[in-house]
Amino acid sequence: MLIRTLMSKRFYPAVLERAEGGMFAIWFPDFPGCVAAGRSQEEAAARAEDALARALQEVAESEADVPEPTAFDAIVTPAEAEVVSLLSIGASPPNPSERVNVYLPQSLIAKADAQAADWGMSRSSFFGLALTRMLASPFGLAIQPAPAKKKGRRP
């Protein structure tokens, strides 16, 4: 199980810095702008995993190629940075997308498109979010098809 988990994750180098006010910050050379912070090294590392997962999701949604991890010896840190350590943070890349054709009422599509636009999302991202939330919801689990009628004699 551990081997499967490790194989499904991609590990990227991260720079752990001591920040102002006793805080710690972690940033990723392969994902500019992807930064996490915490009051302790452990808290910063936990938040960095989430930040890396979001960065991988954003890359996938933009349909860009996921970057290969930079080698540790190729990382250049700013001279003013108080680097504590270089470390490796892992996150699972998002599942690849698949195109599907779905027939829906035009009025429902128009409502979905309007909501997606309000939230700054594409139609596909909106439908994916809606499905993910519905499938994770206890209400979604309560909605089940009626049982099939049994063939046979009536009492």
C-alpha positions as CSV (number, residue, x, y, z in Angstrom):
1,M,0.0,0.0,0.0
2,L,2.8,2.4,0.9
3,I,4.6,1.7,-2.4
4,R,1.4,2.4,-4.4
5,T,0.9,5.7,-2.5
6,L,4.4,6.8,-3.2
7,M,4.1,5.9,-6.9
8,S,0.9,7.9,-7.3
9,K,2.5,11.0,-5.9
10,R,4.9,13.4,-7.6
11,F,7.6,14.9,-5.4
12,Y,8.9,18.4,-5.9
13,P,11.7,20.2,-4.3
14,A,10.7,22.9,-1.8
15,V,12.6,25.6,0.0
16,L,12.0,26.0,3.7
17,E,12.8,29.6,4.9
18,R,12.7,31.3,8.2
19,A,10.3,34.2,7.8
20,E,9.5,37.3,9.9
21,G,7.9,37.0,13.3
22,G,9.2,33.4,13.9
23,M,7.1,32.1,11.0
24,F,8.3,29.5,8.4
25,A,7.6,29.7,4.7
26,I,7.9,27.1,2.0
27,W,8.0,27.8,-1.7
28,F,8.4,25.7,-4.8
29,P,10.9,26.6,-7.6
30,D,8.7,24.7,-10.2
31,F,5.5,26.6,-9.3
32,P,6.1,30.3,-9.0
33,G,3.7,31.9,-6.5
34,C,3.0,28.6,-4.8
35,V,3.9,29.4,-1.2
36,A,2.8,28.1,2.2
37,A,3.5,29.4,5.7
38,G,3.1,28.2,9.3
39,R,4.2,28.9,12.9
40,S,6.3,25.8,12.8
41,Q,8.2,23.8,10.2
42,E,5.6,21.0,10.5
43,E,2.7,23.4,10.0
44,A,4.3,25.0,7.0
45,A,5.0,21.5,5.5
46,A,1.4,20.4,5.9
47,R,0.2,23.5,4.3
48,A,2.7,23.2,1.5
49,E,1.3,19.8,0.6
50,D,-2.1,21.4,0.1
51,A,-0.6,24.3,-1.8
52,L,1.3,21.9,-4.1
53,A,-1.9,19.9,-4.8
54,R,-3.8,23.1,-5.7
55,A,-0.9,24.1,-8.0
56,L,-1.0,20.8,-9.8
57,Q,-4.8,21.1,-10.2
58,E,-4.4,24.6,-11.7
59,V,-1.8,23.3,-14.2
60,A,-4.1,20.4,-15.2
61,E,-7.1,22.8,-15.6
62,S,-5.1,25.1,-17.8
63,E,-4.2,22.0,-19.9
64,A,-0.5,22.8,-19.6
65,D,2.1,20.2,-19.1
66,V,3.0,19.4,-15.5
67,P,6.6,20.4,-15.0
68,E,9.3,17.9,-14.2
69,P,10.8,18.4,-10.7
70,T,13.9,20.6,-10.6
71,A,17.1,18.9,-9.4
72,F,18.1,20.1,-5.9
73,D,21.5,21.2,-7.1
74,A,19.9,23.5,-9.7
75,I,17.8,25.5,-7.2
76,V,18.9,29.1,-6.8
77,T,17.8,30.8,-3.6
78,P,17.7,34.6,-3.2
79,A,20.8,35.9,-1.3
80,E,18.6,37.6,1.4
81,A,16.6,34.4,2.1
82,E,17.2,32.7,5.4
83,V,17.1,29.1,4.1
84,V,16.6,26.5,6.7
85,S,16.5,23.4,4.4
86,L,15.6,22.1,1.0
87,L,13.0,19.4,1.2
88,S,10.8,17.3,-1.0
89,I,7.0,17.6,-0.9
90,G,4.7,15.2,-2.6
91,A,1.2,15.5,-4.0
92,S,-0.9,13.4,-6.2
93,P,-1.5,14.8,-9.7
94,P,-5.1,15.2,-10.6
95,N,-6.8,12.5,-12.7
96,P,-6.7,13.0,-16.4
97,S,-9.9,14.3,-17.9
98,E,-12.0,12.5,-20.4
99,R,-14.5,14.1,-22.8
100,V,-18.1,12.9,-22.5
101,N,-21.2,13.8,-24.3
102,V,-24.2,14.5,-22.1
103,Y,-27.7,15.7,-23.2
104,L,-29.2,18.2,-20.8
105,P,-32.1,20.7,-21.2
106,Q,-30.9,24.0,-22.7
107,S,-32.3,26.0,-19.8
108,L,-30.2,23.9,-17.3
109,I,-27.1,24.4,-19.4
110,A,-27.7,28.2,-19.5
111,K,-28.1,28.3,-15.7
112,A,-24.9,26.2,-15.2
113,D,-23.0,28.5,-17.6
114,A,-24.2,31.6,-15.8
115,Q,-23.1,30.2,-12.4
116,A,-19.8,29.0,-13.8
117,A,-19.1,32.5,-15.2
118,D,-20.0,34.1,-11.9
119,W,-17.5,31.9,-10.2
120,G,-14.8,32.3,-12.9
121,M,-15.0,28.7,-14.0
122,S,-15.4,26.8,-17.2
123,R,-18.5,24.8,-17.9
124,S,-16.5,21.6,-17.5
125,S,-15.0,22.7,-14.2
126,F,-18.4,23.6,-12.9
127,F,-19.9,20.3,-13.8
128,G,-16.9,18.5,-12.3
129,L,-17.3,20.5,-9.1
130,A,-21.1,19.8,-8.9
131,L,-20.6,16.1,-9.5
132,T,-17.8,15.9,-6.9
133,R,-19.9,17.6,-4.3
134,M,-23.0,15.6,-5.1
135,L,-21.2,12.3,-4.9
136,A,-19.5,13.2,-1.6
137,S,-22.8,14.5,-0.1
138,P,-24.9,12.3,2.2
139,F,-27.9,13.7,0.2
140,G,-26.3,12.4,-3.0
141,L,-26.0,9.0,-1.5
142,A,-29.7,9.0,-0.5
143,I,-30.9,9.5,-4.1
144,Q,-31.0,6.0,-5.5
145,P,-33.0,4.6,-8.4
146,A,-36.2,2.7,-7.6
147,P,-35.7,-1.0,-7.4
148,A,-36.4,-2.9,-10.6
149,K,-39.8,-4.6,-10.6
150,K,-39.5,-8.4,-10.3
151,K,-41.0,-10.4,-13.1
152,G,-43.2,-13.2,-12.2
153,R,-46.6,-14.1,-10.8
154,R,-48.7,-11.6,-8.9
155,P,-49.9,-12.7,-5.5
